[in-house]
Amino acid sequence: MNNDADNLLYEQQHGSGLQEMLGYRLVDWQNERAVVEIDVASQHCNRAGILHGGVLATLLDTASGYACCYCPVPGNIRRCLTLSLTTQFMGQAGNGDIVRVEAHRQGGGRKIIFTTATAYNGKGEIIASATGTFRYHRGSEDAAGVPRD
């Protein structure tokens, strides 16, 4: 198994409580890039029957954080936290749609990094975008990361 697959498999098996509750999944993870998807269901929608903006912002934030935290060292991990996330909503998705969010690390320094993310509905239309500022946790500034366990 290559390291891309190892990192992806580990994250898929050790997701957060929020990930479990919302049901999103990390489907692609590489250096400076991550993709998350969610099958939109009624519990993700607002009273108008469209995907709630808070759920969409969570997906943009999550994908962006992953885009910063890929670690090339087997058995190690990198972590970061969100300092700022600016979102723009420009379309919609509803019950039954699969929403895909693609995020990319855009640059930054040793501790502070910047991202962009774009969300697409099931028709491939852009429904939201975000720019983010993140800070690495101690030890995660180094691309080698820290031991997972």
Buried (B, 14 or more C-beta within 10 A) or exposed (E): EEBBEEBBEBBEEEBEEEBEEBBBBBBBBBBBBBBBBBBBEEEBBEEEEBBBEEBBBBBBBBBBBBBBBBBBBEEBBBBBEBEEBEBEBEBBBBBEBEBBBBBBBBEBEEEBBBBBBBBBBBEEEEBBBBBBBBBBBEBBBEEEBBEEE
